[in-house]
Amino acid sequence: MIHWSLIVSFMGVLVAALGAYCGWFLFPNMVDKKVEESVIIADGSEQYKRFVQLPQPLTFKVYIFNVTNAQRIQQGAIPIVEEIGPYVYRQYRRKKVKHFSRDGSKISYVQDQHFEFDEEASAPYTQSDRIVVLNMHMNAFLQVFEREITDIFQGFANRLNHRLNRTPGVRVLKRLMDRIRGKLGFDHR
Ligand SMILES: *[C@@H]1O[C@H](CO)[C@@H](O)[C@H](O)[C@H]1NC(C)=O
């Protein structure tokens, strides 16, 4: 009887030791190795194929602000815009690998991407829709231009003011006018 229980407990210890070895040492190492294998981009690996070309295209959605009162804007109205979309595109990416560094830690590549219009997902929008957008470049140019012009005139006006202030008589007149204006402003409140 004692004999049997000894064997059983010995086996118990053995199994525990084996479990500990597997749990703390063998399996983690195997998992690490598997993860490493599947993540590293080495020539010919699964990850490498995925890196070169995505297995499925990405969805690329475009929303555009359509100006609905273009005619009015020409006459100085504030633009009214309406968000339209999505226009859905499938984006395909393909990398051309140029070079692996010698130790395999760096990779250089160029990427081609192309977009295909997805008519089904974009409905009711189509690629031949009429859309009116603000000309951003022109707008930016006009804004800068306007600021510059204002600065130039401001400078000119300041200089004129300066000159006038130094002309006798004008100063008295201006002060009088300022006072009248101040009084009016005061009365208004
Ligand atoms: C965009 O706005 C214009 C008017 O400026 C209109 O004719 C056109 O139908 C609009 N486009 C869409 C897709 O709604």
The ligand as an SDF file (V2000), in Angstrom:
LIG
                    3D

 14 14  0  0  0  0  0  0  0  0999 V2000
  -24.2610   71.3990  -55.6400 C   0  0  0  0  0  0  0  0  0  0  0  0
  -24.7810   72.6870  -55.6870 O   0  0  0  0  0  0  0  0  0  0  0  0
  -25.1890   73.1030  -56.9820 C   0  0  0  0  0  0  0  0  0  0  0  0
  -25.6530   74.5320  -56.8670 C   0  0  0  0  0  0  0  0  0  0  0  0
  -24.5900   75.3860  -56.5840 O   0  0  0  0  0  0  0  0  0  0  0  0
  -26.2840   72.1850  -57.4990 C   0  0  0  0  0  0  0  0  0  0  0  0
  -26.6350   72.5450  -58.8290 O   0  0  0  0  0  0  0  0  0  0  0  0
  -25.8000   70.7550  -57.4750 C   0  0  0  0  0  0  0  0  0  0  0  0
  -26.8530   69.8840  -57.8280 O   0  0  0  0  0  0  0  0  0  0  0  0
  -25.2960   70.3860  -56.1030 C   0  0  0  0  0  0  0  0  0  0  0  0
  -24.7430   69.0720  -56.1770 N   0  0  0  0  0  0  0  0  0  0  0  0
  -25.1630   68.0390  -55.4200 C   0  0  0  0  0  0  0  0  0  0  0  0
  -24.4880   66.7450  -55.6610 C   0  0  0  0  0  0  0  0  0  0  0  0
  -26.0390   68.1450  -54.5820 O   0  0  0  0  0  0  0  0  0  0  0  0
  1  2  1  0
  1 10  1  0
  2  3  1  0
  3  4  1  0
  3  6  1  0
  4  5  1  0
  6  7  1  0
  6  8  1  0
  8  9  1  0
  8 10  1  0
 10 11  1  0
 11 12  1  0
 12 13  1  0
 12 14  2  0
M  END
$$$$
